[in-house]
Amino acid sequence: FLKAFEIYGIGVLPSLKGKGVGSGLIKNAMETCKNLGFKATDTCVFNDNFRMMRLALSFEFKPIRIEHHSRADGIDLVYFKKYL
């Protein structure tokens, strides 16, 4: 029984960055989420991943909490949620 839908990670080849591939992956994930009957989706982003942070915000994901010093180098992890 699934309780939640999460976009766990997105990877785009360097040669394809800036060409809308990440946006397409997010759109597809949100459509899948909606088709499966979920009302929201979650994701998390390290705060030094500016491209993914900007992408999440452009799709109206809202920050819901921060896990400080989550990574070994002290980088924080920002959790986001988007209600569909």
Sequence and secondary structure as in RCSB ss.txt:
>XXXX:A:sequence
FLKAFEIYGIGVLPSLKGKGVGSGLIKNAMETCKNLGFKATDTCVFNDNFRMMRLALSFEFKPIRIEHHSRADGI
DLVYFKKYL
>XXXX:A:secstr
     EE      GGGTTTTHHHHHHHHHHHHHHHTT SEEEEEEETT HHHHHHHHHTT EEEEEETT STT  
 EEEEEEE 
